[in-house]
Amino acid sequence: MAVARTPRGKWIEEGLRALAAGGPDAVRIEPLAQALGVSKGGFYGYFANRDALLTEMLDTWERQVTEAVIEHVDEGGGDGREKLERLFTLVAESGGTAVRSPEIDLAIRDWARRDEAVAQRLRRVDNRRMDYLRSLFASFCADPDDVEVRCMVTFSVRIGAHVVAADHAGRSRAEVMALTKQWLLR
């Protein structure tokens, strides 16, 4: 009986988990194979080397946090506010997915501080995200300055909310996030 091969996507997903846990230096073939419960030989059926895996990890992350999110939000139809509601819900729920987790985003940002190629990719991703936010906010905000501020606040909350440990004066984090969403969509 033939043994099923570990799918390529599982290697990428496990690589992203390792990246989130320990940065790019933690993405090593043997520990990934151990985490997957397979031999490292299967890795080379998909990837020429570790650099090829790292590139595919970044490709997957970029696709999943830009075009896949935009397609999902847009396919539901509606106006800019409705799409933003859907986007905020999707982002809030994405903590459970390896590719869209805040930890991956933060790990890639940290990696970009030391690797210019990763920094360029991050800039492209951030610009795509901001352009999409601008299109949604501009559908109900006439002032370009207001649009830019809302985009920056939205983006900053997405990136920073997971590292802020502050209490919220008797409110829960969920309550503050709901108030933030309400303010952004006014």
ABEGO torsion letter per residue (X at the ends): XBBBBBBAAAAAAAAAAAAAAAEAAABBAAAAAAAAGBBAAAAAAABABAAAAAAAAAAAAAAAABAAAAAAAAAAEEBAAAAAAAAAAAAAAAAABAAABAAAAAAAAAAAAABAAAAAAAAAAAAAAAAAAAAAAAAABABAAAAAAAAAAAAAAAAAAAABABBAGGBBAAAAAAAAAAAAAX
